[in-house]
Amino acid sequence: TDEFLKKTILNGRPGRAMVAWKGQLKDAEIEDIIAFLRTWQKVPSIPLDPNPVWGDPAAGQELFAGICTACHGKKGEGTDFGPALNNQGFLDAASDDFILQSVKRGRQGTVMRSFLQGDNDAMVELEPYQLNNIVAYIRTWDKNAASRLESWLMEGTKKK
């Protein structure tokens, strides 16, 4: 989403090459960068569900250890093949559904392929609940997960 790109530009990715530009770029400059990045986009964006993904983090940890560590590192720290997922800048910018869709569909133009059961291009075919478990495990690294969940719950009660 444009919001994901904006958060990434503003906050960077701590411990990685992507520096934070907060306080250095004006909103209009960030919008121009996002518009430029969108010129590279070959397919339309998919709408993302703003709701949390529910899963079993312990089961997700087992799956992550068996499938994801070669590219993302044992603790999600990233490698030469895949980005850090255990990175607060990423976790602050990425919604649960963004992470889920990345695992489910893969990331076009990268080595990250689909893991969705029934996808002929899938590296390993996983059931939807297993994908949710991986997301739940990744979210355990998020220092702000509790406050994010609290905000989501508060929004839900306001709508009733």
N, CA, C and O atoms as a DFTB+ gen file, in Angstrom:
640 C
 N C O
     1  1       0.837      -1.185       0.000
     2  2       0.000       0.000       0.000
     3  2       0.878       1.243       0.000
     4  3       2.063       1.181       0.329
     5  1       0.293       2.356      -0.367
     6  2       1.023       3.616      -0.282
     7  2       1.402       3.912       1.168
     8  3       2.461       4.482       1.432
     9  1       0.541       3.524       2.103
    10  2       0.833       3.725       3.529
    11  2       2.068       2.920       3.955
    12  3       2.907       3.417       4.707
    13  1       2.175       1.681       3.474
    14  2       3.346       0.851       3.763
    15  2       4.604       1.536       3.222
    16  3       5.612       1.629       3.922
    17  1       4.543       2.009       1.991
    18  2       5.703       2.682       1.403
    19  2       6.060       3.948       2.184
    20  3       7.235       4.220       2.432
    21  1       5.039       4.720       2.568
    22  2       5.287       5.957       3.314
    23  2       5.957       5.646       4.656
    24  3       6.936       6.298       5.022
    25  1       5.440       4.660       5.388
    26  2       6.037       4.298       6.679
    27  2       7.475       3.819       6.498
    28  3       8.344       4.127       7.314
    29  1       7.720       3.071       5.433
    30  2       9.069       2.573       5.184
    31  2      10.021       3.720       4.867
    32  3      11.155       3.736       5.346
    33  1       9.570       4.674       4.066
    34  2      10.409       5.835       3.732
    35  2      10.675       6.667       4.990
    36  3      11.809       7.074       5.243
    37  1       9.631       6.913       5.766
    38  2       9.785       7.748       6.959
    39  2      10.654       7.092       8.028
    40  3      11.526       7.742       8.605
    41  1      10.418       5.813       8.293
    42  2      11.060       5.140       9.423
    43  2      12.256       4.278       9.036
    44  3      13.013       3.852       9.908
    45  1      12.438       4.017       7.753
    46  2      13.544       3.184       7.310
    47  2      13.414       1.769       7.831
    48  3      12.340       1.344       8.256
    49  1      14.499       1.059       7.794
    50  2      14.572      -0.298       8.349
    51  2      15.796      -0.347       9.249
    52  3      16.912      -0.534       8.764
    53  1      15.602      -0.181      10.555
    54  2      16.743      -0.172      11.477
    55  2      17.642      -1.393      11.285
    56  3      17.165      -2.520      11.155
    57  1      18.939      -1.148      11.270
    58  2      19.905      -2.225      11.122
    59  2      20.110      -2.675       9.690
    60  3      20.896      -3.589       9.437
    61  1      19.424      -2.056       8.754
    62  2      19.551      -2.402       7.335
    63  2      19.993      -1.149       6.578
    64  3      20.178      -0.085       7.169
    65  1      20.156      -1.290       5.287
    66  2      20.640      -0.175       4.471
    67  2      19.605       0.939       4.306
    68  3      19.974       2.073       4.001
    69  1      18.316       0.640       4.502
    70  2      17.263       1.639       4.313
    71  2      17.217       2.594       5.502
    72  3      16.775       2.228       6.591
    73  1      17.681       3.822       5.277
    74  2      17.700       4.827       6.344
    75  2      16.332       5.484       6.477
    76  3      15.521       5.434       5.553
    77  1      16.083       6.093       7.618
    78  2      14.840       6.829       7.858
    79  2      14.965       8.231       7.278
    80  3      16.003       8.880       7.410
    81  1      13.909       8.684       6.640
    82  2      13.884      10.015       6.055
    83  2      12.941      10.961       6.787
    84  3      12.675      12.066       6.315
    85  1      12.435      10.529       7.937
    86  2      11.526      11.350       8.742
    87  2      12.223      12.658       9.110
    88  3      13.363      12.652       9.576
    89  1      11.535      13.772       8.900
    90  2      12.095      15.080       9.213
    91  2      12.991      15.641       8.129
    92  3      13.395      16.802       8.200
    93  1      13.311      14.833       7.123
    94  2      14.184      15.292       6.043
    95  2      13.421      15.516       4.735
    96  3      13.856      16.283       3.876
    97  1      12.287      14.842       4.598
    98  2      11.478      14.976       3.387
    99  2      10.111      15.534       3.746
   100  3       9.548      15.208       4.790
   101  1       9.589      16.372       2.876
   102  2       8.233      16.900       3.050
   103  2       7.235      15.861       2.549
   104  3       7.587      14.978       1.767
   105  1       5.992      15.972       3.003
   106  2       4.944      15.036       2.570
   107  2       4.848      14.970       1.053
   108  3       4.701      13.886       0.488
   109  1       4.929      16.112       0.394
   110  2       4.823      16.135      -1.069
   111  2       5.984      15.389      -1.722
   112  3       5.801      14.747      -2.756
   113  1       7.157      15.467      -1.139
   114  2       8.315      14.742      -1.673
   115  2       8.132      13.236      -1.511
   116  3       8.483      12.460      -2.401
   117  1       7.585      12.834      -0.377
   118  2       7.318      11.408      -0.161
   119  2       6.269      10.925      -1.152
   120  3       6.408       9.846      -1.728
   121  1       5.231      11.709      -1.354
   122  2       4.204      11.349      -2.340
   123  2       4.799      11.228      -3.741
   124  3       4.405      10.344      -4.503
   125  1       5.732      12.096      -4.086
   126  2       6.400      12.012      -5.392
   127  2       7.226      10.723      -5.506
   128  3       7.234      10.082      -6.557
   129  1       7.907      10.353      -4.444
   130  2       8.698       9.113      -4.454
   131  2       7.778       7.911      -4.635
   132  3       8.066       7.013      -5.427
   133  1       6.671       7.899      -3.897
   134  2       5.715       6.795      -4.010
   135  2       5.148       6.736      -5.421
   136  3       5.025       5.654      -5.994
   137  1       4.804       7.885      -5.985
   138  2       4.293       7.911      -7.366
   139  2       5.333       7.361      -8.334
   140  3       4.992       6.630      -9.264
   141  1       6.600       7.708      -8.120
   142  2       7.672       7.178      -8.971
   143  2       7.783       5.665      -8.811
   144  3       7.879       4.943      -9.803
   145  1       7.770       5.177      -7.560
   146  2       7.837       3.737      -7.329
   147  2       6.665       3.021      -8.003
   148  3       6.831       1.915      -8.518
   149  1       5.506       3.631      -8.004
   150  2       4.321       3.026      -8.625
   151  2       4.489       2.877     -10.146
   152  3       3.812       2.049     -10.757
   153  1       5.370       3.656     -10.755
   154  2       5.583       3.502     -12.204
   155  2       6.243       2.163     -12.522
   156  3       6.188       1.704     -13.663
   157  1       6.859       1.541     -11.539
   158  2       7.489       0.225     -11.725
   159  2       6.482      -0.906     -11.600
   160  3       6.758      -2.033     -12.010
   161  1       5.337      -0.617     -11.048
   162  2       4.337      -1.648     -10.763
   163  2       3.733      -2.174     -12.060
   164  3       3.248      -1.408     -12.893
   165  1       3.773      -3.498     -12.215
   166  2       3.289      -4.130     -13.443
   167  2       1.858      -4.653     -13.316
   168  3       1.157      -4.786     -14.320
   169  1       1.422      -4.948     -12.099
   170  2       0.056      -5.446     -11.869
   171  2      -0.600      -4.584     -10.797
   172  3       0.090      -4.009      -9.954
   173  1      -1.919      -4.490     -10.824
   174  2      -2.598      -3.671      -9.810
   175  2      -2.382      -4.219      -8.403
   176  3      -2.208      -5.422      -8.210
   177  1      -2.396      -3.332      -7.443
   178  2      -2.307      -3.733      -6.044
   179  2      -3.576      -4.478      -5.652
   180  3      -4.644      -4.243      -6.217
   181  1      -3.451      -5.370      -4.690
   182  2      -4.632      -6.046      -4.173
   183  2      -5.055      -5.336      -2.890
   184  3      -4.209      -4.829      -2.155
   185  1      -6.343      -5.298      -2.621
   186  2      -6.771      -4.687      -1.354
   187  2      -6.350      -5.575      -0.182
   188  3      -6.428      -6.801      -0.258
   189  1      -5.911      -4.949       0.881
   190  2      -5.468      -5.695       2.062
   191  2      -6.493      -5.545       3.182
   192  3      -7.048      -4.468       3.398
   193  1      -6.727      -6.634       3.878
   194  2      -7.634      -6.659       5.014
   195  2      -6.926      -6.007       6.199
   196  3      -5.819      -6.422       6.545
   197  1      -7.530      -4.998       6.834
   198  2      -6.869      -4.329       7.961
   199  2      -6.936      -5.121       9.260
   200  3      -6.281      -4.749      10.234
   201  1      -7.704      -6.196       9.302
   202  2      -7.878      -6.974      10.522
   203  2      -6.650      -7.841      10.801
   204  3      -5.928      -8.226       9.882
   205  1      -6.427      -8.140      12.079
   206  2      -5.300      -9.019      12.415
   207  2      -5.508     -10.423      11.857
   208  3      -6.637     -10.864      11.646
   209  1      -4.411     -11.103      11.628
   210  2      -4.442     -12.516      11.238
   211  2      -4.262     -13.323      12.509
   212  3      -3.350     -13.053      13.290
   213  1      -5.120     -14.309      12.726
   214  2      -5.057     -15.129      13.933
   215  2      -4.447     -16.474      13.592
   216  3      -4.843     -17.114      12.618
   217  1      -3.484     -16.900      14.392
   218  2      -2.841     -18.183      14.175
   219  2      -2.098     -18.626      15.424
   220  3      -2.116     -17.947      16.451
   221  1      -1.455     -19.757      15.320
   222  2      -0.709     -20.359      16.420
   223  2       0.778     -20.053      16.232
   224  3       1.424     -20.653      15.373
   225  1       1.330     -19.124      17.027
   226  2       2.737     -18.755      16.848
   227  2       3.711     -19.916      17.022
   228  3       4.726     -19.972      16.327
   229  1       3.423     -20.848      17.941
   230  2       4.331     -21.986      18.156
   231  2       4.388     -22.866      16.912
   232  3       5.464     -23.294      16.495
   233  1       3.229     -23.131      16.326
   234  2       3.197     -23.913      15.084
   235  2       3.863     -23.129      13.952
   236  3       4.538     -23.708      13.100
   237  1       3.669     -21.819      13.951
   238  2       4.309     -20.971      12.949
   239  2       5.814     -20.966      13.074
   240  3       6.526     -20.900      12.071
   241  1       6.311     -21.036      14.318
   242  2       7.758     -21.078      14.545
   243  2       8.353     -22.347      13.934
   244  3       9.420     -22.300      13.323
   245  1       7.677     -23.461      14.095
   246  2       8.150     -24.719      13.499
   247  2       8.193     -24.618      11.977
   248  3       9.169     -25.032      11.351
   249  1       7.143     -24.072      11.388
   250  2       7.115     -23.918       9.932
   251  2       8.211     -22.971       9.468
   252  3       8.905     -23.244       8.489
   253  1       8.365     -21.853      10.177
   254  2       9.386     -20.872       9.829
   255  2      10.763     -21.522       9.857
   256  3      11.567     -21.327       8.945
   257  1      11.033     -22.299      10.912
   258  2      12.334     -22.958      11.051
   259  2      12.601     -23.905       9.890
   260  3      13.739     -24.012       9.431
   261  1      11.580     -24.587       9.415
   262  2      11.760     -25.560       8.350
   263  2      11.752     -24.979       6.946
   264  3      12.316     -25.568       6.023
   265  1      11.115     -23.830       6.782
   266  2      10.905     -23.313       5.423
   267  2      11.568     -21.959       5.174
   268  3      12.090     -21.720       4.084
   269  1      11.555     -21.078       6.163
   270  2      11.883     -19.667       5.920
   271  2      13.304     -19.255       6.297
   272  3      13.802     -18.244       5.803
   273  1      13.964     -20.027       7.166
   274  2      15.244     -19.584       7.715
   275  2      16.358     -19.476       6.677
   276  3      17.265     -18.658       6.832
   277  1      16.304     -20.284       5.628
   278  2      17.370     -20.228       4.617
   279  2      17.473     -18.830       4.002
   280  3      18.568     -18.368       3.680
   281  1      16.346     -18.170       3.842
   282  2      16.353     -16.831       3.242
   283  2      16.239     -15.703       4.269
   284  3      16.812     -14.631       4.077
   285  1      15.507     -15.939       5.351
   286  2      15.225     -14.864       6.304
   287  2      16.003     -14.985       7.610
   288  3      15.856     -14.132       8.486
   289  1      16.828     -16.022       7.766
   290  2      17.617     -16.200       8.971
   291  2      16.843     -16.914      10.067
   292  3      15.612     -16.914      10.072
   293  1      17.577     -17.526      11.000
   294  2      16.963     -18.314      12.073
   295  2      16.035     -17.489      12.944
   296  3      15.028     -18.000      13.434
   297  1      16.357     -16.233      13.142
   298  2      15.543     -15.354      13.983
   299  2      14.941     -14.215      13.172
   300  3      14.601     -13.167      13.721
   301  1      14.810     -14.423      11.856
   302  2      14.202     -13.409      10.998
   303  2      15.067     -12.198      10.754
   304  3      14.573     -11.145      10.351
   305  1      16.385     -12.343      11.001
   306  2      17.300     -11.208      10.883
   307  2      17.662     -10.864       9.440
   308  3      18.303      -9.843       9.192
   309  1      17.260     -11.703       8.488
   310  2      17.558     -11.472       7.084
   311  2      18.887     -12.080       6.679
   312  3      19.760     -12.325       7.512
   313  1      19.022     -12.318       5.396
   314  2      20.250     -12.855       4.819
   315  2      20.484     -12.150       3.490
   316  3      19.781     -11.198       3.152
   317  1      21.462     -12.618       2.747
   318  2      21.688     -12.076       1.410
   319  2      20.535     -12.423       0.461
   320  3      20.367     -11.780      -0.575
   321  1      19.751     -13.431       0.814
   322  2      18.679     -13.896      -0.067
   323  2      17.315     -13.314       0.270
   324  3      16.441     -13.243      -0.595
   325  1      17.125     -12.900       1.503
   326  2      15.818     -12.400       1.914
   327  2      15.936     -11.322       2.964
   328  3      16.889     -11.311       3.743
   329  1      14.968     -10.407       2.994
   330  2      15.025      -9.295       3.931
   331  2      14.750      -9.715       5.372
   332  3      14.209     -10.789       5.637
   333  1      15.134      -8.848       6.282
   334  2      14.861      -9.058       7.701
   335  2      13.372      -8.893       7.950
   336  3      12.774      -7.894       7.551
   337  1      12.784      -9.865       8.604
   338  2      11.387      -9.781       9.021
   339  2      11.306      -9.400      10.491
   340  3      10.307      -8.832      10.933
   341  1      12.347      -9.708      11.247
   342  2      12.448      -9.353      12.654
   343  2      13.079      -7.966      12.727
   344  3      14.168      -7.784      13.270
   345  1      12.372      -7.007      12.170
   346  2      12.861      -5.645      12.052
   347  2      11.683      -4.734      12.387
   348  3      10.656      -4.772      11.710
   349  1      11.828      -3.923      13.419
   350  2      10.699      -3.130      13.885
   351  2      10.181      -2.170      12.823
   352  3       8.979      -1.908      12.761
   353  1      11.068      -1.645      11.990
   354  2      10.608      -0.770      10.905
   355  2       9.673      -1.507       9.961
   356  3       8.633      -0.977       9.571
   357  1      10.043      -2.731       9.592
   358  2       9.183      -3.556       8.733
   359  2       7.881      -3.894       9.447
   360  3       6.803      -3.761       8.868
   361  1       7.974      -4.330      10.702
   362  2       6.794      -4.756      11.453
   363  2       5.834      -3.602      11.696
   364  3       4.622      -3.811      11.734
   365  1       6.349      -2.390      11.860
   366  2       5.489      -1.219      12.022
   367  2       4.771      -0.864      10.720
   368  3       3.627      -0.408      10.745
   369  1       5.434      -1.071       9.594
   370  2       4.862      -0.690       8.303
   371  2       3.937      -1.751       7.714
   372  3       2.968      -1.418       7.033
   373  1       4.224      -3.014       7.969
   374  2       3.509      -4.119       7.329
   375  2       2.301      -4.559       8.152
   376  3       2.420      -4.855       9.341
   377  1       1.143      -4.598       7.507
   378  2      -0.036      -5.154       8.172
   379  2       0.079      -6.677       8.175
   380  3       0.883      -7.253       7.442
   381  1      -0.730      -7.312       9.004
   382  2      -0.746      -8.776       9.011
   383  2      -1.081      -9.315       7.628
   384  3      -0.479     -10.288       7.173
   385  1      -2.042      -8.681       6.959
   386  2      -2.439      -9.182       5.643
   387  2      -1.341      -8.959       4.605
   388  3      -1.213      -9.752       3.672
   389  1      -0.549      -7.900       4.746
   390  2       0.583      -7.710       3.841
   391  2       1.544      -8.887       3.971
   392  3       1.996      -9.443       2.971
   393  1       1.851      -9.260       5.212
   394  2       2.751     -10.394       5.448
   395  2       2.110     -11.670       4.903
   396  3       2.762     -12.454       4.213
   397  1       0.836     -11.872       5.217
   398  2       0.121     -13.065       4.755
   399  2       0.119     -13.155       3.235
   400  3       0.414     -14.213       2.678
   401  1      -0.205     -12.072       2.565
   402  2      -0.256     -12.095       1.100
   403  2       1.127     -12.337       0.504
   404  3       1.248     -12.979      -0.540
   405  1       2.170     -11.829       1.158
   406  2       3.538     -12.065       0.674
   407  2       3.895     -13.540       0.746
   408  3       4.511     -14.085      -0.170
   409  1       3.501     -14.193       1.857
   410  2       3.781     -15.622       1.999
   411  2       2.879     -16.424       1.063
   412  3       3.324     -17.382       0.432
   413  1       1.632     -16.032       0.980
   414  2       0.648     -16.749       0.172
   415  2       0.978     -16.658      -1.325
   416  3       0.979     -17.670      -2.026
   417  1       1.254     -15.454      -1.804
   418  2       1.407     -15.210      -3.240
   419  2       2.852     -15.122      -3.714
   420  3       3.128     -15.227      -4.909
   421  1       3.783     -14.927      -2.763
   422  2       5.160     -14.667      -3.154
   423  2       5.353     -13.193      -3.463
   424  3       4.414     -12.404      -3.359
   425  1       6.553     -12.827      -3.837
   426  2       6.870     -11.428      -4.168
   427  2       7.454     -11.412      -5.571
   428  3       8.591     -11.828      -5.795
   429  1       6.661     -10.927      -6.503
   430  2       7.061     -10.900      -7.902
   431  2       8.390     -10.160      -8.072
   432  3       8.607      -9.102      -7.480
   433  1       9.261     -10.729      -8.880
   434  2      10.555     -10.116      -9.152
   435  2      11.614     -10.441      -8.103
   436  3      12.718      -9.897      -8.142
   437  1      11.276     -11.333      -7.159
   438  2      12.230     -11.747      -6.129
   439  2      12.268     -13.279      -6.099
   440  3      11.540     -13.941      -6.838
   441  1      13.118     -13.827      -5.243
   442  2      13.164     -15.286      -5.094
   443  2      12.013     -15.804      -4.236
   444  3      11.813     -17.015      -4.140
   445  1      11.257     -14.907      -3.614
   446  2      10.130     -15.302      -2.765
   447  2       8.973     -15.774      -3.635
   448  3       8.331     -14.990      -4.334
   449  1       8.722     -17.099      -3.571
   450  2       7.631     -17.680      -4.353
   451  2       6.451     -17.989      -3.457
   452  3       6.548     -17.906      -2.232
   453  1       5.347     -18.343      -4.068
   454  2       4.119     -18.665      -3.340
   455  2       4.292     -19.896      -2.459
   456  3       5.075     -20.795      -2.764
   457  1       3.540     -19.916      -1.353
   458  2       3.468     -21.085      -0.486
   459  2       2.031     -21.583      -0.366
   460  3       1.743     -22.428       0.483
   461  1       1.136     -21.081      -1.191
   462  2      -0.277     -21.419      -1.103
   463  2      -0.555     -22.783      -1.714
   464  3      -0.127     -23.081      -2.829
   465  1      -1.282     -23.610      -0.961
   466  2      -1.652     -24.926      -1.462
   467  2      -2.500     -24.764      -2.720
   468  3      -3.420     -23.947      -2.760
   469  1      -2.183     -25.547      -3.737
   470  2      -2.911     -25.495      -5.001
   471  2      -2.284     -24.575      -6.035
   472  3      -2.695     -24.584      -7.195
   473  1      -1.290     -23.775      -5.634
   474  2      -0.584     -22.906      -6.576
   475  2       0.507     -23.743      -7.239
   476  3       1.429     -24.204      -6.566
   477  1       0.410     -23.937      -8.534
   478  2       1.369     -24.778      -9.257
   479  2       2.791     -24.244      -9.182
   480  3       3.749     -24.980      -9.420
   481  1       2.929     -22.968      -8.853
   482  2       4.241     -22.335      -8.782
   483  2       4.798     -22.332      -7.352
   484  3       5.881     -21.801      -7.106
   485  1       4.057     -22.925      -6.418
   486  2       4.437     -22.869      -5.008
   487  2       5.729     -23.638      -4.740
   488  3       5.964     -24.705      -5.308
   489  1       6.561     -23.074      -3.864
   490  2       7.785     -23.753      -3.435
   491  2       7.418     -24.948      -2.557
   492  3       7.876     -26.067      -2.790
   493  1       6.599     -24.700      -1.558
   494  2       6.052     -25.700      -0.650
   495  2       4.591     -25.321      -0.498
   496  3       4.273     -24.147      -0.310
   497  1       3.705     -26.288      -0.576
   498  2       2.282     -25.975      -0.486
   499  2       1.815     -26.045       0.960
   500  3       1.929     -27.084       1.610
   501  1       1.290     -24.936       1.453
   502  2       0.795     -24.863       2.822
   503  2      -0.697     -24.574       2.826
   504  3      -1.222     -23.911       1.931
   505  1      -1.364     -25.081       3.846
   506  2      -2.788     -24.807       4.060
   507  2      -2.940     -23.365       4.562
   508  3      -2.005     -22.814       5.144
   509  1      -4.112     -22.751       4.341
   510  2      -4.312     -21.378       4.832
   511  2      -4.028     -21.212       6.329
   512  3      -3.443     -20.206       6.730
   513  1      -4.428     -22.178       7.160
   514  2      -4.171     -22.036       8.602
   515  2      -2.667     -22.042       8.887
   516  3      -2.222     -21.382       9.826
   517  1      -1.881     -22.770       8.098
   518  2      -0.432     -22.789       8.296
   519  2       0.180     -21.429       7.937
   520  3       1.112     -20.962       8.591
   521  1      -0.358     -20.812       6.895
   522  2       0.105     -19.476       6.522
   523  2      -0.187     -18.493       7.654
   524  3       0.652     -17.656       7.985
   525  1      -1.387     -18.598       8.249
   526  2      -1.739     -17.741       9.388
   527  2      -0.780     -17.971      10.555
   528  3      -0.395     -17.025      11.242
   529  1      -0.397     -19.224      10.776
   530  2       0.529     -19.534      11.867
   531  2       1.878     -18.866      11.651
   532  3       2.481     -18.372      12.604
   533  1       2.355     -18.843      10.425
   534  2       3.632     -18.175      10.125
   535  2       3.520     -16.684      10.415
   536  3       4.423     -16.096      11.010
   537  1       2.421     -16.075       9.999
   538  2       2.216     -14.645      10.278
   539  2       2.181     -14.405      11.787
   540  3       2.796     -13.461      12.283
   541  1       1.464     -15.257      12.510
   542  2       1.381     -15.107      13.970
   543  2       2.771     -15.200      14.604
   544  3       3.072     -14.469      15.548
   545  1       3.615     -16.094      14.089
   546  2       4.976     -16.205      14.617
   547  2       5.794     -14.958      14.297
   548  3       6.471     -14.422      15.174
   549  1       5.741     -14.500      13.071
   550  2       6.481     -13.283      12.689
   551  2       6.058     -12.115      13.573
   552  3       6.894     -11.305      13.974
   553  1       4.769     -12.023      13.876
   554  2       4.264     -10.916      14.676
   555  2       4.763     -10.977      16.123
   556  3       4.698      -9.972      16.830
   557  1       5.263     -12.137      16.580
   558  2       5.796     -12.218      17.946
   559  2       7.042     -11.350      18.114
   560  3       7.413     -11.020      19.241
   561  1       7.679     -10.983      17.033
   562  2       8.860     -10.119      17.093
   563  2       8.493      -8.647      17.217
   564  3       9.355      -7.810      17.488
   565  1       7.235      -8.332      17.023
   566  2       6.762      -6.945      16.971
   567  2       6.590      -6.381      18.378
   568  3       5.703      -6.810      19.116
   569  1       7.431      -5.423      18.750
   570  2       7.349      -4.793      20.069
   571  2       6.077      -3.968      20.229
   572  3       5.673      -3.672      21.354
   573  1       5.442      -3.594      19.124
   574  2       4.246      -2.760      19.166
   575  2       2.964      -3.543      18.886
   576  3       1.903      -2.945      18.711
   577  1       3.049      -4.858      18.842
   578  2       1.881      -5.671      18.491
   579  2       0.730      -5.463      19.467
   580  3      -0.420      -5.354      19.043
   581  1       1.014      -5.405      20.755
   582  2      -0.051      -5.261      21.750
   583  2      -0.785      -3.939      21.569
   584  3      -2.014      -3.910      21.617
   585  1      -0.059      -2.847      21.364
   586  2      -0.719      -1.544      21.182
   587  2      -1.482      -1.501      19.855
   588  3      -2.531      -0.864      19.760
   589  1      -0.955      -2.177      18.835
   590  2      -1.648      -2.234      17.546
   591  2      -2.956      -3.015      17.688
   592  3      -3.988      -2.607      17.155
   593  1      -2.908      -4.129      18.403
   594  2      -4.102      -4.938      18.629
   595  2      -5.113      -4.171      19.469
   596  3      -6.313      -4.218      19.197
   597  1      -4.637      -3.471      20.481
   598  2      -5.528      -2.667      21.315
   599  2      -6.232      -1.604      20.475
   600  3      -7.434      -1.392      20.636
   601  1      -5.509      -0.936      19.586
   602  2      -6.115       0.069      18.702
   603  2      -7.174      -0.561      17.809
   604  3      -8.246       0.008      17.603
   605  1      -6.865      -1.740      17.282
   606  2      -7.816      -2.434      16.420
   607  2      -9.078      -2.780      17.202
   608  3     -10.187      -2.602      16.698
   609  1      -8.919      -3.277      18.437
   610  2     -10.074      -3.621      19.262
   611  2     -10.890      -2.377      19.618
   612  3     -12.120      -2.431      19.627
   613  1     -10.238      -1.286      19.904
   614  2     -10.934      -0.026      20.221
   615  2     -11.727       0.459      19.017
   616  3     -12.862       0.911      19.166
   617  1     -11.147       0.371      17.833
   618  2     -11.857       0.767      16.605
   619  2     -13.108      -0.084      16.415
   620  3     -14.155       0.420      16.008
   621  1     -12.993      -1.379      16.713
   622  2     -14.132      -2.288      16.574
   623  2     -15.269      -1.950      17.513
   624  3     -16.437      -2.064      17.139
   625  1     -14.944      -1.531      18.735
   626  2     -16.002      -1.196      19.679
   627  2     -16.642       0.140      19.335
   628  3     -17.814       0.355      19.645
   629  1     -15.900       1.043      18.702
   630  2     -16.465       2.334      18.285
   631  2     -17.504       2.147      17.179
   632  3     -18.467       2.909      17.093
   633  1     -17.306       1.132      16.333
   634  2     -18.200       0.917      15.197
   635  2     -19.524       0.295      15.627
   636  3     -20.493       0.336      14.869
   637  1     -19.587      -0.282      16.829
   638  2     -20.818      -0.952      17.285
   639  2     -21.837      -0.012      17.823
   640  3     -22.913      -0.441      18.239
